[in-house]
Amino acid sequence: MTARGNYYFAVRRVLIIVFFLNLAVSLVKGIYGFKMGSLGMLSDGIHSLFDSSSDIIGLIGIGLASRPPDKEHPYGHAKFETFASVGIVILLFATCIEILQEAISRFFSPSIPEITAISFVIMGATMAINILVSFYEYTLGKRLKSSILVADSMHTRSDIYVSAGVILEFVAVMAGYPLADPIIALIIVGLIVLTGVEILKKSSEVLLDRALVEENIVRLAADSVQGVCTSHRVRTRGSPGEIYVDLHIGVDPTLSVEEAHRIGLEVEAKIKRSINGVKDVAVHVDPRERCEVNVDPSELEGDDRV
């Protein structure tokens, strides 16, 4: 299996594990919240159910992203992973609408949920599970440089805030403040929206081909290759785990085509060694009338990898 194949396999495995955990949590909170009449707990259960739904979207996105390049998609299908992240945001906002509508109705028709010690136990236990799931998914997402895992972990993290709010709601209702139920629900909506905006921001950077590596870092790697006079017109795009680099290098015009091509290959190899996550480098070789060769082969050796 290729390195990219291992990547998709690892991401898929994480999503499957998280899916079943989120599904179990959502069923417990949703069923018990409905039984006791707590809008906050029921909303939390719905939110957790959307966590499970987002995992399914992530699995579909990873399945599409793992397809190899073809004639219509010569750069591959990796952006499907980012599109899946956007799909998760849509689910988050759908959750907000559901909670918002119910919260507004509760202001006009207040109802007091039946709160028991079991209510606190369920919320505490499910919140602990969410904390572990979010940490596990976020850590692996950063390690694998997976936008879908990071986005999904942020989705799960919002569920932690929701659960904490529900526990506060229980305390307030028991103290004689029934309106705490819809108020906490509205606060939950705000937290979910903030999470969604953050995911959209990160996803848009990939979809709009935001530069991923500073130009001077790429130029430093290219200029350290023997025979390169200068480097310019550096462009980078893609995702953190799949970076594409495009640049021009200047070489001595008296060199043969074969020698100029060899220098270009060395520049490609140097950039891949020096910058983590680079999948492909397109090097354009330009002749320079006046060429003072930059030679500093030790510039990026050792521990200076990006």
BALOBA-1460 file (C-alpha; in Angstrom, 3 decimals):
// residues 306
<rec num="1" residu="m" x="0.000" y="0.000" z="0.000"/>
<rec num="2" residu="t" x="1.282" y="3.494" z="-0.887"/>
<rec num="3" residu="a" x="1.904" y="6.210" z="1.696"/>
<rec num="4" residu="r" x="-1.244" y="7.990" z="0.564"/>
<rec num="5" residu="g" x="-3.162" y="4.731" z="0.753"/>
<rec num="6" residu="n" x="-1.964" y="4.268" z="4.346"/>
<rec num="7" residu="y" x="-3.118" y="7.812" z="5.090"/>
<rec num="8" residu="y" x="-6.672" y="7.209" z="3.861"/>
<rec num="9" residu="f" x="-6.816" y="3.848" z="5.646"/>
<rec num="10" residu="a" x="-5.784" y="5.482" z="8.948"/>
<rec num="11" residu="v" x="-8.280" y="8.340" z="8.589"/>
<rec num="12" residu="r" x="-11.088" y="5.921" z="7.677"/>
<rec num="13" residu="r" x="-10.348" y="3.777" z="10.740"/>
<rec num="14" residu="v" x="-10.473" y="6.791" z="13.076"/>
<rec num="15" residu="l" x="-13.792" y="7.956" z="11.603"/>
<rec num="16" residu="i" x="-15.373" y="4.523" z="12.040"/>
<rec num="17" residu="i" x="-14.338" y="4.336" z="15.712"/>
<rec num="18" residu="v" x="-15.577" y="7.864" z="16.394"/>
<rec num="19" residu="f" x="-18.849" y="7.173" z="14.542"/>
<rec num="20" residu="f" x="-19.877" y="4.352" z="16.873"/>
<rec num="21" residu="l" x="-18.870" y="6.311" z="19.984"/>
<rec num="22" residu="n" x="-20.848" y="9.382" z="18.876"/>
<rec num="23" residu="l" x="-23.854" y="7.226" z="17.979"/>
<rec num="24" residu="a" x="-23.892" y="5.625" z="21.430"/>
<rec num="25" residu="v" x="-23.601" y="9.005" z="23.162"/>
<rec num="26" residu="s" x="-26.367" y="10.571" z="21.058"/>
<rec num="27" residu="l" x="-28.815" y="7.737" z="21.742"/>
<rec num="28" residu="v" x="-28.271" y="7.901" z="25.508"/>
<rec num="29" residu="k" x="-28.663" y="11.694" z="25.730"/>
<rec num="30" residu="g" x="-31.467" y="11.937" z="23.186"/>
<rec num="31" residu="i" x="-33.663" y="9.198" z="24.671"/>
<rec num="32" residu="y" x="-33.184" y="10.285" z="28.280"/>
<rec num="33" residu="g" x="-33.525" y="13.999" z="27.406"/>
<rec num="34" residu="f" x="-36.846" y="13.320" z="25.684"/>
<rec num="35" residu="k" x="-38.033" y="11.234" z="28.623"/>
<rec num="36" residu="m" x="-37.242" y="13.919" z="31.227"/>
<rec num="37" residu="g" x="-38.406" y="16.831" z="29.054"/>
<rec num="38" residu="s" x="-35.105" y="18.729" z="28.970"/>
<rec num="39" residu="l" x="-34.647" y="20.832" z="25.824"/>
<rec num="40" residu="g" x="-30.973" y="21.281" z="26.582"/>
<rec num="41" residu="m" x="-30.296" y="17.567" z="26.955"/>
<rec num="42" residu="l" x="-32.440" y="16.675" z="23.946"/>
<rec num="43" residu="s" x="-30.616" y="19.332" z="21.867"/>
<rec num="44" residu="d" x="-27.322" y="17.910" z="23.065"/>
<rec num="45" residu="g" x="-28.467" y="14.448" z="21.930"/>
<rec num="46" residu="i" x="-29.448" y="15.831" z="18.512"/>
<rec num="47" residu="h" x="-26.086" y="17.565" z="18.291"/>
<rec num="48" residu="s" x="-24.307" y="14.286" z="19.060"/>
<rec num="49" residu="l" x="-26.424" y="12.566" z="16.412"/>
<rec num="50" residu="f" x="-25.164" y="15.112" z="13.903"/>
<rec num="51" residu="d" x="-21.655" y="14.223" z="15.072"/>
<rec num="52" residu="s" x="-22.396" y="10.683" z="13.877"/>
<rec num="53" residu="s" x="-23.823" y="12.040" z="10.625"/>
<rec num="54" residu="s" x="-20.700" y="14.109" z="10.068"/>
<rec num="55" residu="d" x="-18.616" y="10.954" z="10.502"/>
<rec num="56" residu="i" x="-20.609" y="9.339" z="7.686"/>
<rec num="57" residu="i" x="-19.987" y="12.397" z="5.499"/>
<rec num="58" residu="g" x="-16.307" y="12.150" z="6.407"/>
<rec num="59" residu="l" x="-16.200" y="8.481" z="5.395"/>
<rec num="60" residu="i" x="-17.841" y="9.283" z="2.059"/>
<rec num="61" residu="g" x="-15.447" y="12.194" z="1.536"/>
<rec num="62" residu="i" x="-12.402" y="10.062" z="2.329"/>
<rec num="63" residu="g" x="-13.675" y="7.338" z="-0.008"/>
<rec num="64" residu="l" x="-13.899" y="9.843" z="-2.866"/>
<rec num="65" residu="a" x="-10.624" y="11.586" z="-1.977"/>
<rec num="66" residu="s" x="-8.705" y="8.299" z="-2.011"/>
<rec num="67" residu="r" x="-9.481" y="7.696" z="-5.685"/>
<rec num="68" residu="p" x="-6.349" y="7.982" z="-7.871"/>
<rec num="69" residu="p" x="-5.856" y="10.761" z="-10.446"/>
<rec num="70" residu="d" x="-7.645" y="10.306" z="-13.767"/>
<rec num="71" residu="k" x="-7.988" y="12.127" z="-17.081"/>
<rec num="72" residu="e" x="-10.562" y="14.589" z="-15.749"/>
<rec num="73" residu="h" x="-8.802" y="15.046" z="-12.374"/>
<rec num="74" residu="p" x="-5.029" y="14.929" z="-13.020"/>
<rec num="75" residu="y" x="-4.312" y="16.351" z="-9.533"/>
<rec num="76" residu="g" x="-6.374" y="13.621" z="-7.875"/>
<rec num="77" residu="h" x="-9.491" y="13.911" z="-5.734"/>
<rec num="78" residu="a" x="-8.006" y="15.093" z="-2.410"/>
<rec num="79" residu="k" x="-10.261" y="18.166" z="-2.226"/>
<rec num="80" residu="f" x="-13.251" y="15.896" z="-1.650"/>
<rec num="81" residu="e" x="-11.921" y="15.646" z="1.899"/>
<rec num="82" residu="t" x="-12.215" y="19.417" z="2.259"/>
<rec num="83" residu="f" x="-15.685" y="19.434" z="0.700"/>
<rec num="84" residu="a" x="-16.683" y="16.858" z="3.311"/>
<rec num="85" residu="s" x="-15.507" y="19.297" z="6.001"/>
<rec num="86" residu="v" x="-17.846" y="21.919" z="4.532"/>
<rec num="87" residu="g" x="-20.649" y="19.333" z="4.637"/>
<rec num="88" residu="i" x="-20.030" y="18.948" z="8.368"/>
<rec num="89" residu="v" x="-20.470" y="22.711" z="8.775"/>
<rec num="90" residu="i" x="-23.823" y="22.560" z="6.992"/>
<rec num="91" residu="l" x="-24.932" y="19.917" z="9.500"/>
<rec num="92" residu="l" x="-23.734" y="22.116" z="12.348"/>
<rec num="93" residu="f" x="-25.818" y="25.046" z="11.123"/>
<rec num="94" residu="a" x="-28.825" y="22.760" z="10.610"/>
<rec num="95" residu="t" x="-28.449" y="21.772" z="14.259"/>
<rec num="96" residu="c" x="-28.501" y="25.461" z="15.223"/>
<rec num="97" residu="i" x="-31.795" y="26.064" z="13.419"/>
<rec num="98" residu="e" x="-33.466" y="23.127" z="15.184"/>
<rec num="99" residu="i" x="-32.295" y="24.208" z="18.636"/>
<rec num="100" residu="l" x="-33.088" y="27.890" z="17.982"/>
<rec num="101" residu="q" x="-36.682" y="27.178" z="16.984"/>
<rec num="102" residu="e" x="-37.336" y="25.042" z="20.038"/>
<rec num="103" residu="a" x="-35.616" y="27.518" z="22.386"/>
<rec num="104" residu="i" x="-37.802" y="30.404" z="21.175"/>
<rec num="105" residu="s" x="-40.961" y="28.359" z="21.710"/>
<rec num="106" residu="r" x="-39.838" y="27.524" z="25.272"/>
<rec num="107" residu="f" x="-39.646" y="31.251" z="26.114"/>
<rec num="108" residu="f" x="-43.377" y="31.573" z="25.392"/>
<rec num="109" residu="s" x="-44.354" y="28.168" z="26.821"/>
<rec num="110" residu="p" x="-41.910" y="27.362" z="29.640"/>
<rec num="111" residu="s" x="-41.731" y="23.792" z="30.887"/>
<rec num="112" residu="i" x="-39.743" y="22.406" z="33.794"/>
<rec num="113" residu="p" x="-37.723" y="19.274" z="32.970"/>
<rec num="114" residu="e" x="-37.608" y="16.398" z="35.450"/>
<rec num="115" residu="i" x="-34.037" y="16.378" z="36.735"/>
<rec num="116" residu="t" x="-32.591" y="13.529" z="38.809"/>
<rec num="117" residu="a" x="-29.156" y="12.351" z="39.900"/>
<rec num="118" residu="i" x="-29.116" y="10.036" z="36.882"/>
<rec num="119" residu="s" x="-29.362" y="13.119" z="34.659"/>
<rec num="120" residu="f" x="-26.055" y="14.420" z="36.019"/>
<rec num="121" residu="v" x="-24.408" y="10.997" z="35.759"/>
<rec num="122" residu="i" x="-25.419" y="10.617" z="32.101"/>
<rec num="123" residu="m" x="-24.229" y="14.096" z="31.142"/>
<rec num="124" residu="g" x="-20.954" y="13.720" z="33.035"/>
<rec num="125" residu="a" x="-20.191" y="10.323" z="31.505"/>
<rec num="126" residu="t" x="-21.047" y="11.360" z="27.943"/>
<rec num="127" residu="m" x="-19.038" y="14.571" z="28.303"/>
<rec num="128" residu="a" x="-15.996" y="12.544" z="29.416"/>
<rec num="129" residu="i" x="-16.378" y="10.328" z="26.346"/>
<rec num="130" residu="n" x="-16.595" y="13.393" z="24.093"/>
<rec num="131" residu="i" x="-13.439" y="14.846" z="25.623"/>
<rec num="132" residu="l" x="-11.520" y="11.641" z="24.917"/>
<rec num="133" residu="v" x="-12.950" y="11.358" z="21.376"/>
<rec num="134" residu="s" x="-12.160" y="14.985" z="20.515"/>
<rec num="135" residu="f" x="-8.595" y="14.735" z="21.849"/>
<rec num="136" residu="y" x="-8.006" y="11.418" z="20.047"/>
<rec num="137" residu="e" x="-9.384" y="12.681" z="16.735"/>
<rec num="138" residu="y" x="-7.653" y="16.074" z="16.880"/>
<rec num="139" residu="t" x="-4.274" y="14.555" z="17.790"/>
<rec num="140" residu="l" x="-4.403" y="12.060" z="14.912"/>
<rec num="141" residu="g" x="-5.778" y="14.734" z="12.573"/>
<rec num="142" residu="k" x="-2.759" y="16.948" z="13.241"/>
<rec num="143" residu="r" x="-0.356" y="14.006" z="12.989"/>
<rec num="144" residu="l" x="-1.851" y="12.810" z="9.684"/>
<rec num="145" residu="k" x="-2.464" y="16.393" z="8.460"/>
<rec num="146" residu="s" x="-6.105" y="15.479" z="7.816"/>
<rec num="147" residu="s" x="-8.527" y="18.402" z="7.448"/>
<rec num="148" residu="i" x="-11.541" y="16.121" z="7.848"/>
<rec num="149" residu="l" x="-10.339" y="14.713" z="11.186"/>
<rec num="150" residu="v" x="-9.485" y="18.160" z="12.540"/>
<rec num="151" residu="a" x="-12.880" y="19.523" z="11.434"/>
<rec num="152" residu="d" x="-14.716" y="16.576" z="12.943"/>
<rec num="153" residu="s" x="-12.794" y="16.883" z="16.205"/>
<rec num="154" residu="m" x="-13.862" y="20.533" z="16.418"/>
<rec num="155" residu="h" x="-17.433" y="19.390" z="15.835"/>
<rec num="156" residu="t" x="-17.094" y="16.954" z="18.740"/>
<rec num="157" residu="r" x="-15.424" y="19.644" z="20.849"/>
<rec num="158" residu="s" x="-18.499" y="21.826" z="20.450"/>
<rec num="159" residu="d" x="-20.477" y="18.924" z="21.910"/>
<rec num="160" residu="i" x="-18.357" y="19.194" z="25.066"/>
<rec num="161" residu="y" x="-19.378" y="22.836" z="25.457"/>
<rec num="162" residu="v" x="-22.985" y="21.856" z="24.882"/>
<rec num="163" residu="s" x="-22.842" y="19.165" z="27.585"/>
<rec num="164" residu="a" x="-21.254" y="21.573" z="30.059"/>
<rec num="165" residu="g" x="-24.057" y="24.042" z="29.337"/>
<rec num="166" residu="v" x="-26.686" y="21.383" z="29.921"/>
<rec num="167" residu="i" x="-25.203" y="20.570" z="33.333"/>
<rec num="168" residu="l" x="-25.371" y="24.271" z="34.231"/>
<rec num="169" residu="e" x="-28.969" y="24.261" z="33.027"/>
<rec num="170" residu="f" x="-29.799" y="21.406" z="35.402"/>
<rec num="171" residu="v" x="-28.367" y="23.350" z="38.342"/>
<rec num="172" residu="a" x="-30.275" y="26.512" z="37.413"/>
<rec num="173" residu="v" x="-33.594" y="24.715" z="36.905"/>
<rec num="174" residu="m" x="-33.243" y="22.941" z="40.254"/>
<rec num="175" residu="a" x="-32.592" y="26.360" z="41.835"/>
<rec num="176" residu="g" x="-35.962" y="27.589" z="40.481"/>
<rec num="177" residu="y" x="-35.030" y="29.185" z="37.145"/>
<rec num="178" residu="p" x="-36.882" y="27.238" z="34.397"/>
<rec num="179" residu="l" x="-35.944" y="29.793" z="31.703"/>
<rec num="180" residu="a" x="-32.356" y="28.591" z="32.070"/>
<rec num="181" residu="d" x="-33.336" y="25.739" z="29.733"/>
<rec num="182" residu="p" x="-33.946" y="27.857" z="26.575"/>
<rec num="183" residu="i" x="-31.231" y="30.375" z="27.546"/>
<rec num="184" residu="i" x="-28.588" y="27.640" z="27.715"/>
<rec num="185" residu="a" x="-29.912" y="26.312" z="24.391"/>
<rec num="186" residu="l" x="-29.305" y="29.732" z="22.793"/>
<rec num="187" residu="i" x="-25.771" y="29.841" z="24.195"/>
<rec num="188" residu="i" x="-25.212" y="26.395" z="22.697"/>
<rec num="189" residu="v" x="-26.314" y="27.753" z="19.302"/>
<rec num="190" residu="g" x="-23.700" y="30.521" z="19.540"/>
<rec num="191" residu="l" x="-20.930" y="28.044" z="20.361"/>
<rec num="192" residu="i" x="-21.916" y="25.784" z="17.461"/>
<rec num="193" residu="v" x="-21.909" y="28.732" z="15.034"/>
<rec num="194" residu="l" x="-18.402" y="29.745" z="16.147"/>
<rec num="195" residu="t" x="-17.199" y="26.187" z="15.577"/>
<rec num="196" residu="g" x="-18.737" y="26.131" z="12.100"/>
<rec num="197" residu="v" x="-17.165" y="29.453" z="11.121"/>
<rec num="198" residu="e" x="-13.719" y="28.198" z="12.208"/>
<rec num="199" residu="i" x="-14.079" y="25.039" z="10.109"/>
<rec num="200" residu="l" x="-15.241" y="27.092" z="7.092"/>
<rec num="201" residu="k" x="-12.238" y="29.380" z="7.454"/>
<rec num="202" residu="k" x="-9.775" y="26.484" z="7.372"/>
<rec num="203" residu="s" x="-11.601" y="24.706" z="4.526"/>
<rec num="204" residu="s" x="-11.741" y="27.859" z="2.388"/>
<rec num="205" residu="e" x="-7.953" y="28.203" z="2.593"/>
<rec num="206" residu="v" x="-7.595" y="24.854" z="0.796"/>
<rec num="207" residu="l" x="-10.416" y="25.413" z="-1.705"/>
<rec num="208" residu="l" x="-9.089" y="28.885" z="-2.625"/>
<rec num="209" residu="d" x="-5.511" y="27.584" z="-3.012"/>
<rec num="210" residu="r" x="-4.016" y="29.674" z="-0.225"/>
<rec num="211" residu="a" x="-0.211" y="29.540" z="-0.148"/>
<rec num="212" residu="l" x="0.918" y="26.859" z="2.309"/>
<rec num="213" residu="v" x="4.667" y="27.520" z="2.461"/>
<rec num="214" residu="e" x="6.476" y="30.847" z="2.659"/>
<rec num="215" residu="e" x="8.189" y="31.729" z="-0.615"/>
<rec num="216" residu="n" x="11.591" y="32.336" z="0.977"/>
<rec num="217" residu="i" x="11.612" y="28.788" z="2.459"/>
<rec num="218" residu="v" x="11.103" y="27.243" z="-0.987"/>
<rec num="219" residu="r" x="13.675" y="29.569" z="-2.544"/>
<rec num="220" residu="l" x="16.209" y="28.746" z="0.160"/>
<rec num="221" residu="a" x="15.911" y="25.051" z="-0.665"/>
<rec num="222" residu="a" x="16.129" y="25.653" z="-4.426"/>
<rec num="223" residu="d" x="19.048" y="28.100" z="-4.258"/>
<rec num="224" residu="s" x="21.101" y="25.652" z="-2.184"/>
<rec num="225" residu="v" x="21.324" y="23.270" z="-5.166"/>
<rec num="226" residu="q" x="24.588" y="23.409" z="-7.137"/>
<rec num="227" residu="g" x="24.004" y="25.114" z="-10.507"/>
<rec num="228" residu="v" x="20.963" y="27.231" z="-9.557"/>
<rec num="229" residu="c" x="21.561" y="30.928" z="-10.195"/>
<rec num="230" residu="t" x="18.257" y="32.195" z="-8.865"/>
<rec num="231" residu="s" x="14.711" y="31.115" z="-8.115"/>
<rec num="232" residu="h" x="11.486" y="33.063" z="-8.523"/>
<rec num="233" residu="r" x="7.715" y="32.863" z="-9.234"/>
<rec num="234" residu="v" x="7.190" y="30.443" z="-6.355"/>
<rec num="235" residu="r" x="3.647" y="29.170" z="-5.841"/>
<rec num="236" residu="t" x="2.287" y="26.599" z="-3.389"/>
<rec num="237" residu="r" x="-1.197" y="25.166" z="-2.886"/>
<rec num="238" residu="g" x="-3.045" y="22.060" z="-1.714"/>
<rec num="239" residu="s" x="-3.524" y="20.827" z="1.852"/>
<rec num="240" residu="p" x="-0.971" y="20.460" z="4.671"/>
<rec num="241" residu="g" x="-0.430" y="16.769" z="3.904"/>
<rec num="242" residu="e" x="-0.451" y="17.156" z="0.112"/>
<rec num="243" residu="i" x="1.419" y="20.296" z="-0.978"/>
<rec num="244" residu="y" x="2.051" y="21.186" z="-4.617"/>
<rec num="245" residu="v" x="4.978" y="23.510" z="-5.415"/>
<rec num="246" residu="d" x="5.544" y="25.412" z="-8.652"/>
<rec num="247" residu="l" x="8.657" y="27.561" z="-9.232"/>
<rec num="248" residu="h" x="11.115" y="28.863" z="-11.826"/>
<rec num="249" residu="i" x="14.893" y="28.526" z="-11.519"/>
<rec num="250" residu="g" x="17.594" y="30.305" z="-13.490"/>
<rec num="251" residu="v" x="20.616" y="28.358" z="-14.793"/>
<rec num="252" residu="d" x="23.701" y="29.068" z="-16.887"/>
<rec num="253" residu="p" x="22.575" y="29.366" z="-20.548"/>
<rec num="254" residu="t" x="25.670" y="27.462" z="-21.741"/>
<rec num="255" residu="l" x="24.552" y="24.273" z="-20.014"/>
<rec num="256" residu="s" x="23.228" y="21.391" z="-22.090"/>
<rec num="257" residu="v" x="19.535" y="20.509" z="-21.940"/>
<rec num="258" residu="e" x="20.435" y="17.302" z="-20.132"/>
<rec num="259" residu="e" x="22.471" y="19.122" z="-17.465"/>
<rec num="260" residu="a" x="19.778" y="21.782" z="-16.943"/>
<rec num="261" residu="h" x="17.201" y="18.996" z="-16.561"/>
<rec num="262" residu="r" x="19.396" y="17.252" z="-13.985"/>
<rec num="263" residu="i" x="19.579" y="20.449" z="-11.908"/>
<rec num="264" residu="g" x="15.795" y="20.731" z="-12.063"/>
<rec num="265" residu="l" x="15.444" y="17.180" z="-10.725"/>
<rec num="266" residu="e" x="17.841" y="17.960" z="-7.889"/>
<rec num="267" residu="v" x="15.800" y="21.033" z="-6.980"/>
<rec num="268" residu="e" x="12.649" y="18.905" z="-6.887"/>
<rec num="269" residu="a" x="14.293" y="16.316" z="-4.633"/>
<rec num="270" residu="k" x="15.751" y="19.003" z="-2.352"/>
<rec num="271" residu="i" x="12.398" y="20.691" z="-1.815"/>
<rec num="272" residu="k" x="10.690" y="17.365" z="-1.050"/>
<rec num="273" residu="r" x="13.390" y="16.525" z="1.503"/>
<rec num="274" residu="s" x="13.354" y="19.970" z="3.101"/>
<rec num="275" residu="i" x="9.617" y="20.662" z="3.382"/>
<rec num="276" residu="n" x="7.278" y="18.118" z="4.964"/>
<rec num="277" residu="g" x="4.083" y="17.255" z="3.098"/>
<rec num="278" residu="v" x="5.250" y="18.151" z="-0.426"/>
<rec num="279" residu="k" x="3.771" y="15.707" z="-2.933"/>
<rec num="280" residu="d" x="4.809" y="17.253" z="-6.253"/>
<rec num="281" residu="v" x="7.207" y="19.962" z="-7.464"/>
<rec num="282" residu="a" x="7.014" y="21.531" z="-10.925"/>
<rec num="283" residu="v" x="10.358" y="23.149" z="-11.786"/>
<rec num="284" residu="h" x="10.579" y="25.497" z="-14.790"/>
<rec num="285" residu="v" x="14.166" y="26.004" z="-15.978"/>
<rec num="286" residu="d" x="15.051" y="29.437" z="-17.412"/>
<rec num="287" residu="p" x="18.419" y="30.462" z="-18.959"/>
<rec num="288" residu="r" x="20.118" y="33.462" z="-17.355"/>
<rec num="289" residu="e" x="22.511" y="35.697" z="-19.282"/>
<rec num="290" residu="r" x="24.479" y="36.549" z="-16.165"/>
<rec num="291" residu="c" x="24.617" y="33.759" z="-13.649"/>
<rec num="292" residu="e" x="26.397" y="33.786" z="-10.321"/>
<rec num="293" residu="v" x="25.722" y="30.307" z="-8.959"/>
<rec num="294" residu="n" x="24.453" y="30.071" z="-5.401"/>
<rec num="295" residu="v" x="26.198" y="27.185" z="-3.685"/>
<rec num="296" residu="d" x="25.241" y="26.414" z="-0.089"/>
<rec num="297" residu="p" x="24.483" y="22.685" z="0.012"/>
<rec num="298" residu="s" x="24.427" y="22.544" z="3.848"/>
<rec num="299" residu="e" x="21.833" y="25.302" z="4.224"/>
<rec num="300" residu="l" x="18.908" y="22.962" z="4.961"/>
<rec num="301" residu="e" x="20.641" y="19.842" z="6.183"/>
<rec num="302" residu="g" x="20.231" y="18.331" z="9.610"/>
<rec num="303" residu="d" x="17.309" y="19.499" z="11.727"/>
<rec num="304" residu="d" x="16.288" y="22.476" z="9.576"/>
<rec num="305" residu="r" x="13.349" y="20.654" z="7.919"/>
<rec num="306" residu="v" x="10.100" y="22.630" z="7.786"/>
